[in-house]
Amino acid sequence: MRLTTSQLQSRHKTLIDALKRGETVEITYHGQVLGIVHPASSVKVDRKAQEEAMADFFGMHSDSPIDTVEDELRAIRTNRRGLRDL
């Protein structure tokens, strides 16, 4: 399917319907293809693996002695004014 940029405003439902049918839609501007819209892939996501990866990522500093973000920022900012002593 092909739509012009001006048709996108008035026929956006047509674009959505085409994507639901699995069609690829070309967007044109002054007769030249500006972009191509593909339907989202229907790949199944392994929720358990995703949650484990997120737990690993967000827990990467779990061995750090600092408990809160405020403590971390306070530790970073403590020597700001003492930089002249270097």
Secondary structure, DSSP 8 states (H G I E B T S, - for coil): -EEEHHHHHH-HHHHHHHHHTT--EEEEETTEEEEEE---------HHHHHHHHHHHHTTTTTSS--SHHHHHHHHHTTSGGGGG-
